[in-house]
Amino acid sequence: MNFDPRYSNRNFASVGTRPIRPDGVDKVTGRARYGADFNMAGQLVGRVLRSPHAHAKIRKIDTSKAEALAGVKAVITAADLPDLTDGDAAMYDILDNCMARTKALYDGHAVAAVAAIDAHTAKKALKLIEVDYEVLPHVTDVDEAMQHHAPLINDTIFTEGLEEKPVKASNVTKRSQFGHGDVHQGFGHADFIVERSFKTEQTHQGYIEPHACVANVSSDGTADLWVCTQGHFVYRQHCAQLLGMEASKLRVTSSEIGGGFGGKTHVWAEPVALALSRKAGRPVKLVMTRDEVFRASEPTSATSIDVKIGARKDGTITAAEATLRYTSGPYAGTWAEIGAMTAFACYKLDNVKTVGFEVLVNRPKTAAYRAPSAPMAAFAVESTVDELAKELGMDPVEFRIRNAAQEGTRSSYGPVYGPIGIGPTLEAVKNHAHMKAPLKANQGRGMACGFWFNFGGQTCTDLNIGMDGSVSLAVGTVDVGGSRASLSLVAAEELGIAYEQVKAIVADTSSLGYNDMTDGSRGTFSSSMATISAARNAIKILRERAAQMWDISVDDVVWEQGHAVARGEKHGNLGKLSLKEIAAQSGKTGGPIAGHSELVADGAGVSFATHICDVEVDPETGSTRVIRYTVVQDAGKAVHPTYVEGQYQGGAAQGIGWALNEEYIYGKDGRLQNAGFLDYRIPVCSDLPMIDTQILEIPNPNHPYGVRGVGETSIVPPLAAIANAVSNAAGVRMTHIPMSPPRILAAIEAEREG
């Protein structure tokens, strides 16, 4: 059956309501099973030995004493994970990150691992492993790493994207450029130009559940992996390739996930656990400590960004330019490229240029953090936009409205926009009561805009109708934000039945076709599209079964509000058949009734948001308190408004922490000094105000219900909105995130002295 993904304006019965989530009771009562809650008979405890050096050559590893310890069943090093990547550079980086091969590239890099009968024995075994290191010079700062005299992290890296092929290795792995027009000419037409430099420090996603998995490799080569992940199909592919297994022989089951935010999109401990199990011949459970999570798993990039924007007296931006430098850890990444794409995406610009540099440093491998790279770019751009509005004597909202992108605008990164929500969010902010509320002494108000692409991707869904009329929906996108409830609403909507009749499950990799990772705000967008397709396939069968029961042509049967209806006067005496009635007779009419869908969910609608923030700054101490916060964002169509609001609030809360407190702090020795929630301070309830939300719905034309992804855009504006608020309250422009009390106080004192 051909599936038409185009938006069709319709009235909804289930979609847009707020039922209780199906996994809620298990989660609040402790019955839900997360990564560390699963156990297998005879399982061993896995532990990882990690480098105490930021950069060091591994001369030799002696594991003999650990192997001889009673209770130790397996010890592995890189030798037990041979290179099977066949020249795939990205996969080799994943392999090397899972277990260091020739060099330890950051504090916490795995160098060996053990599996033992209990945690005490495993820890004792780690202490018996002898590693001979040759300590090398290191670099952890993005700007320092780009200097010609900086320690070289990988001598096989030559910068891509340059006009001339480089002859010397570099810590800069790639140069990316986007834009159109002539910025030099555009700046020549400007009456006012503002040029600023900004820095943001590295942050962690801060999920509460650490990485955890249970691996079991059988003697026949089949294997099972239970794991907390955002994408168990991707984990299967990567683990199988790294261990030389057939993907079909590895079954991966996703547990409940205690937070991910992009941080559980890469394999870290999982290949190690599988290798230990294969060597020991028994299941192995491996759970990271919080210290390991911070030192050895996927923070976001630290950045250094230069922005230059010019405008005429009437408020029209004539040119915009940005240079963005992003750390990627010791391996090549695409983070600066994404930052360069998103930086000016909110605006209609005739002359725009962005250049991004991916920079290697001796820090953990960088991963996504909710709209990866966009918050830092938005911080720099939106701060500069605010300053330019001030130079022009214009209201910052009006200045943005004048220059906002709209349908038909050529985006700064290339494509031409369809229907988009940046203008409506700005108009909503302009008219919001928050913007008109009075401020007190030492208080400031800031606002900022944000953009995210949103993704679609490969998606597969099964919808099975039981003989009692219940519906089982099997999806392959991991539920990271309530998607099982949303997808149940979609299935109920399409079938015309009650939400309570539908139960959604996340199927394992052996039970369903391939699904891409739950990232890029694709979960509800892509799986709802596949759910609609599967439901429509099931409805076709339901119509056929009803026609058979009535002994009429299927062309005379339509589906309306959960019932098969015979169409035409000649069938006026047949009445209706409910889904439950048809399902009850399925055994006599051809067997089970199901709908299946596999598709590539193209057409994900881009997403925009505008945030307002009020802060109070103590000029004597530099301490900051967020006193009011409002999120306005376009959802396309809010399938479950409560969860949409939750995504908006969650992104804002994380952005508040990032803007004011959170950062990785490295010592001169290159070691992380605050690897724990005591010293790496994420916001707690007392740090946050009530976060107000306003949902706008500008339908995505490429989805039947108009859905856009919502999970990531909400973290893009906060850094800039809060920086603008703090700058207005303190009377000095803040250019370094996080704006911790010492930084704010130093800026205030420097302004006084200047």
N, C-alpha and C positions, 0 to 999 in steps of 0.2 A: 504494500500500500504506500503510495507516494505521500509524503508528509509536507504540508505547507506551513512554514514557520512564520509567515507574515502575521502582523498584528491585526486582530479583528476586534473592533470595539464591541463589547458585550457587557451585559449586566451579570454580576457574580452573586452566587448564593453562599458558597463556602469560602472562596478566596477573599481575603480582606477581613475575615473574622479572627477572633483571638482565643482559640481553644487551648486547653492545657496541653503541654508537650507530652508525648507518650513515654519519654524516658525520665520524666521529672520525678516520679515517686521513687524509682530505684536509686536515683542520684541523691535525693535528700535523705533516704533511709540507709544509705551505705551499701545497697545491694549491687549497684552497678560495678562492673569489673573493668578496672583500668589496667595499664600495662603491667604493674607490679602485683596485681591481684590474681594472676593466673599461675598455676603450679602444675607440674607433671610428676608422676611417680618416678623416683630415683634421680631427680634433677640435681645438678651440681650448681655451685655458686661461681659465677665468673667475676673476675676483677682485672683491671687494666693498669699496667705500669706506665706512667707518663713522664715525659721529659721535664726536668727542673730548669732547663735552659731555654732561652728564647731562640737560639740558633746554635746548633752544634752538629758536627759530623759524628756519626756513629761508627766508631772504629771496630768495636766487637761487643757482642752480647753473649754472656755465659749463663745459660739457664740450668746447668747440671745440678746445682744444689737445690733449686726449686723443684726440679723433676724428681729428685731423690726424697723429698719430704713426704712422709706418710700422709695420705689423704689427698694428695695432688694427683689428678687424673689426666691433665693435659696442660702443656705450656706451649704457646705459639709466639712466633715472631713473624717478621715479613717473609721469612723463608717458607712459612706455611700458607702464605697468600701470594703465590707466584703471579707474575704479570701475565694475565690472559686477555688484556684489553685490545690486542691486535692493532696497536697504533692509535687507538681512540684517546686523544689527549685529555678530554673531559673525564672519561672513565678512569684513566690513570691517576688523575688528581684525586678522585674519590678514593681509589685504592690506597694511594700514598697517605691520604689524610686518615684513613681508618687504621693504618699501621705504618709508621715511618720506615722508610727503606734505607736510604743512605744518610739522610740528615733529619734531625728534629728541627722543625721549622717554627715552632712557637712553644711557649710555656704551656705544658699540658698535652703536647702531641703524644699520642700512643706509640709506645716502642715495643711492648710485649704484653701478653695476657695469660692468665691462668684460670683453670677450672678445678675446683676442689670440693670436698664433701661438705664444707661449711665456710662461713664468712671468715672466721678466725684463721682457719688454715690457709685460705686464699690470700689474706692480708700478709700472713707470715711468709708465704711463698714469694710474694712480690718483693719483700725485703731481701730475699736470697738471690734475686736476679742481679747479676753484675753487668753494668753497662759502662764501657770505656768511651767517654765523650772527648772530642776535641772542640772546645768552646770557640765559637766564631763571633765576629762582630755582628750586632743586630741593629735593626731600625724599626721603630713602632709608629713614628709620626708620618703622616701622609706627605707633607711638604718636604721633610728631610729625606724621605725615601726617593724623591724625584731629583735630588741633587746629584751631581756627577761623582761626588766623593762618597756617596752613601754605600754601605755594605750591599753587595749584590746577592740577592736571595736565590735566584735561579739563573745560572749562566747560559741556559738554553733559550731564554726568552728574549725575543727581539720585537720591538714595538710594531704592532700592526696598525694600518691605517695612515701611515705617513706617505707623503708624496714620493720620497726616495726610500728605498729599502735600507734600513740601518745596518751598519757593519759592526756595531758594538751591542752587547747584551745590555738589558736595562730592567729596572724595576717597574717600568711603565709597560704594561702588556698590550694596550690598545688605545688608539685615539679615534673617537667618533665625532662626527659633525652633522648637525641638522640645521635647517633653516631655509630661507628664501629671501629674495630681494638683495639690496645693497645697504648694509648697515653703515658703512662709511658715509654714503650719501645721505642716509636717513638721519644720522647724527648732525650732519651739516645743516639740516632743516630744523633742528630742535632749538627752542628758546631756552630750555632748561635741561640740564643733564645731571643725573645723580649716579655716582660710581662708588661702590662699596665692596669690601671683602668680608667674608663670613667663615666661621668654623663651627662644625658640630662634632661632638665626641661620640665615640662608639657606644651603642646601647644594646641591651639584650631584650628579647621578647618578653621575658619575665613570666613565662607560664609556670603554674604551680606544680604540675606533675613533671618530674624529670623523665628523661628517656629511659625506657625499660622494655625488655623483650624476653621471651623464652624461645629457644631454638632447639629443634630435635631433628637430627639427621639419622635416618635408619640405615641399616646395613645394605639395603637394596638400592640406596641412592636417592630415595624419596625423602622429603623433608617438610617440616612444618615450622612456621614462625608466627608467634603471637606477639603483637607489637603495637605500641601507641604511635600512630602515624597519621599524616594527612593524605597519604596515598599508598595503599597497600599494593596496588598493581605496579606502581613505579618501583617500590621497594623490592618486589619479586624480580622484576627485570634486572635491577642493579645487582642485587645479591646473587642471582643466578649467574650473571655474567662474570662477576668478580671471583666466584668460587668454581667456575667451570661446570655449572650444573645446567641441565635442561630446565627451562622456566616452567614447563608443564609438570615437573616433578617437585616443585616447591609450592606449597600452599601457604598463603599468607592471610592471616585473620587480623583485622584491625580491632583493637580494644576500644573502649570509651577513651576519649582524649581529654586530659585535664589541661587544655590550652595548647595552642600551637602557634598561631599568628604568623605562619611562614617558617617557624623554627623547626618544624617536624616534617620538612619536605626533602630532607637529605638523609641518607644512611650514614650512621656513625658507629654505633656499637653492634648493629645487626650482623654484618658480615663476620665480625670478630666472634660473636656468639655462635654462629653457624660453624665457623672453622674450629672452634673449641669443641663443639658437640661432635663434629665429624671425627676429630682426633680422639676424643674420649669415648665415643660410642654411647653416650648418654645425653639426656636433655641438659641444657645449660641455661640458667637464668642470669641475666646481666642487667643490673640497674645502676644508672649513674648517680653519684652523689651530687648535691647542689654545687659543691666546689668544682666537680668535673664538668657540670653543665656550663658554668661560667667560663672555665678555662679552656674547654675543648669542644664547645659546640656553638656554632652559627650565630654570632652577634650580627648586628647590622654594620654598615660602613661608618667610619669616621670620614669627615669631608673637609675640604677647603674650597671655597667657591667665590669667584669674582663676578659681580653683576654691574652692568652699565645700561641705563635706560634714559632715553631722551624724549621730550614732548614739546609741542607748541603751546603757546599761551592759552589756546582754547581748550587744552586738556587732551588733545589727540597725541597718542604715542607715535613717534616717528621712527624710532629704532630701539631695538633691545638686543643685548648681547650678554652671554654668560660663559664663563670657563669653570668647569666643574672637575674636581679631583676627588676620587673616591677610593678608599682602601678596599681590597678584596681578600685580605689575608695573604697567605703565601702562594695562592693559586689564582689563575686567571679568572676573571668574572665579567659580568656585563652591567654592573651597578651604575657606573658613571654614564654609560650609554642610555640607560633608562632615565636617569636624572636629567640628562640633556634633552630627552624626548618630552618629558613632562614639565620642564621648567616654566615655559611660557604658554602652555596649552590652554590656559583660561582666556587668552586674549587674541583679539583680531589685530594682526600686525602685518604691515607691508614689508618691513625690513627686520629680519630676525636671524640671529646666528647663535648656536650653542655648540660648545666643544667639550667633550668629556674625556678624561684620562683615567684609565684603570691602573691602580697602583698597588704593587706587592709590598707587604709589610710583615714583620714577624709577630703576627697576631693570628687568632683562630680563623679558619676558613669562614668567609662571610656567607650568610644566607639571607633569604627574604625576611622582612619584617613588615607585614601588612602594608601594601602599596610600596614595595621596596624602592628606595631611592627618592621617591617623590616628596616626602616630608622635608628633607634637607634642602632640595631645590626650591620648594615653595617657601621655606623660611627665608632664603636669600632673596628670592624674587619679590615676595610679598612685603618684605621689610623695605626693600628699595622702592617699590610702588608707593608705599605709605609715605616715605620721605619725599618722593617726587610730588605727590599730591600736596604735601605741606609746602613745598617750594612754590607750587602753582597757586596756593591759596584756595585749593578745592577740597570739598568734603571727600574723604577717602572712598566712601561708597559710591558717590556720584562719579568720581574719577574712574572707578572700575566699571561702572555701568556704561560709561561713554566708550570704553575700550573692550568691552566683553565680546568674546566670540559668540557666534550665532549660527543658525542653520545656513549652510552655504559658505561659511568661513573656511579658508584653507588653514589647517592647523599648523602650528610651528614645527611639527615633526613630520608633516607631509599630507596625510589624508584630508579630504574635505568633509566637514561635519554634516551629519543629518540633524534631526531634531535633538536639541540638547538643552540642559537645564541650568547653565551658568547664569543666564539673564534672569530667569524666574527666581533663583535663589537670592540673587542680589536685590531684586525688587522686594522679596519677602523680608530680607534683613533691613532694608531701608524703612519699611513700614512696621517693623517689629517693635513692640513695647520696650524691649530690652535696649534698643538704640536710643530711646528717648528718656530713659530713667536717669535721674540725677546722680552725680558722683560726689563723694566727699573728699576731704583733703588727703593727699598722698594716694589717691586712687586714679586709675587710668583705664581707658577702654580701648580695646584693639579688635580688629576684624581682619579676616583673610580668606582667600579662596583656595580651593584645591581641586585637583583632577586625578582621575585614574582611568586606565584603558578598559579594564575588565576583559576576561578571556572566556572562551567556550571550550572547544576541544572534544576529544573522543569520549563518548558516553554510551553506556549500555544499561538497559533497565528491563526487568521482567515484572509483569503484573498477572497474578494468578487469582482466579475467582473460585472460592470454595463452594461446595454444594449447599452450604448454609447461607450463602450470599455474602460472606466476608471476603475481603480483598487483601491479599498479601502482596506488598510492593517491595521488590528486591532491587536495591540500587548499589552502585559501586563507588559513589562519592562519599567519602567519610563525613559524618555529621560533626561539624566543628562549631555550629552556631544555631542549632534548632532546625536543620533542614529536613529531618524526618517528619516533623510536624507540618512544615510547609509543603512537602511533597505529598503527604497524605491529604492535605487540603486540595491540592491540584488534582489528585486522582479522584477525590470525592466530587469535585466540581465537574470534571469531564464526564464521569459516569452518572452524575446526578443522584448520588447517594449521600448518606450521612458520613461525616468525618469519622465517627466512632466505628464505622464498618471497615475502615482501612488501617492496616498495620504495616508500617514501613520498617525494613531491616537493611542493614549494610551487609551485603553478601561477601563471602571470602573469595579469593581469586580463582578457586576451582569451581565456583557455582555460577559465575557470570562472566560475560565477555569483558574485554579490557576497558578500563576507565582511567582517564587522566587524573592527575593529582587534584585534590581540593585546594586550589590556590587561585590567585587572580580573580577572586570573587566569582568563580565559575560554578560553585556547588549548586545553588538553587537555580541559577539561570540554565545551566546545561541539563541538569537532571529533571527539572520541571518540563523542559522541552521534550526530553525522552519519555517522561511519564505521560505527557499529553499524547505523544505518538503511540505509546504502548496501549493507553486507554482507548484510543480511537481504533486501534487494531482489534482490541477485545470487543468493542461495540459492534464492529463488523461481524464478528462471530456470533455475538448475542442476537443480532438481527437475523442472521442465518438460522439460528436455532429456533427463534420465535416463528420465523416463516415455516420451518419444518413442523413445529407443533401445531400451527394453524393450517398447514397444507396450502400455503399461498406463495406467491412469488416474493423473493426477498426485496425486490424493487418496490414492493408495496408496504414495506416496513420501515418506519423511521424510529429514531431513539429520542425520546423527550423526557427530561427530568427523571431519569432512572428507570424508564419503562419503554418497552417496545410497543409501538402504536401502529395498528393497521390503518393505512392511508386509503381514502376513497370511500364513496358511498356504499359500494358493494361489500365492504368489510365492516360496515357500521355496527354490526352485532357482535363483533369479536372482543370489544373492550380493550384492556391493556394487560401486558404481562410485565411484572416487575423483574428486576435483576435477580432477586432471590428466587422467584418462581421458575425462571428459566434455568438458573443454576441447579435447582433441585432436580430437574429432569435431564441434566447434562449426561448422565450415564446412559440414558436411553436415546439421546439425540446425536451422539458422536463422541462423547467423552469429555475430558476436562476442558474448561474454557480459560484461555490465557491470551494476553497480549504481550508482544515482545517488541523492543525497539533498539536499534543500534544506529547511531548517527554521529556526525561531527557537527557540534553546535556552533555554527558560524554566526556572525552578526551580533556579537555581544555589544550592547550599547555602552558608550563611554559615560562616565559618571562625574558629576560636579557637586561641590558643597561649598557653602560659605558659613563661617563660624564667627560668633561674637564672644568676647571674653572681657570681664572686668577683674582687675587685680588691685590689691593694696600692697604698697611697698613701704617698709619701715626704713626711712632714710638714715637712721642711726646704725642699723645692723645689716641692712640689705636683705632681710628676710621678706618673703613674698607669700601672700595668701590670695588664692583664687576665690572671689566672692560670688561670681555669677558666670554661667556659661550657657550658650545656646548654639545648637547645631541645626542648620537648615540644609537639607540634602534631597536630591532627586532620586527616587527609588524605581522609577518607571512604573511599577505596580507593586505595592506592598502586599505580598502574599499573606504574611502573618505580621501585622503591624507591630505587635509587641516585640518580636524578635528583630525587626528592622530598627526600632527605637533602641533596643539593646546593643545592636551593632554600632549605631551612631554614638551612644553613650560610652561604649567600651573603647572606641577609637579615640574619643576625646579624653577619656581618663588616662589612657596610655600616653597620649600626646602631652598631657599636663605633666606627667612624671618625666618624660623625655625632656621637656622644655625647662624644667626647674631643678631636677635633682639627679637624674640617672646618667651615669657615665662610667666607662671602664677607665681605671686609673692604673697606669703602669709605672713601675719604678725604673731607676736607671739601669737595673739589671735586666729589664725587659720582662719582668714577672708581674702578673696581675696582682694588685694589692687589695682588691675588694671583691673577692669571689664568694659572695654570700649576701643574703637579703638583709643582714645587719648593716653592712657597709655599702652595699649597692641598694639604694633606697627607692623602691617602687611606692607609688601612692597607696595610702591606706584610707579608710573611710573618712577619717578626720581631716585629710588633706584635700578632700574634694567637696565642691558644692553640689547641689542637685543640678543635674545637667538636663536642661530643657531641649526638646526636639520638635522639629516641624518637618513632616514628611511631605514632599512634593511628588507629584506623579505625572511626569512627561513620558508617555509610552515609548518604549523601544520598538521601532517599526519591524524589527527582525525577530520578534518573539510573539507567539499567539496571544499571550496575556499582557504583553508590553513590559515584561520584567527586565530590570537591569540589576547587575550585582551591586551590593551595598556594603560589603564587609570591609573594604579597604580605604575608600575615599575619606572616611571619617577621621583617619589619622593624619591626613595630609595638611589641613589648615592649622592645627593647634599650635605647632611650634612658632609659626609666624603670627598668629592671632595673639598668643600670649606675649611674644616678643614685642609686638606693637603696643600692647597694653602696658607692659612693664616699662617700655621706653617712654610712653606718655606719662606714666605715674612718676618715674624717676627723673624725667627731664633730660635723659641722655640715651642715645641710640645704643641698644645692646646688639652685639654682633657675634657673640660666642654662646653656643648652646652646650650644656645646660646653663641657665642663668642662676647659678647657685648664689647664696648670700655673699660669699667673698668676691665673686665676679661683679655682682651688682654694686657692692660697696666700693670696690676699686674703681668702677666706672663713674660712680657719683663723685668720688674724691678727685678723680682725674679731671672731671668736668669743672669742679670747684676751683681747682688749682690752675686749670687752663684759662 
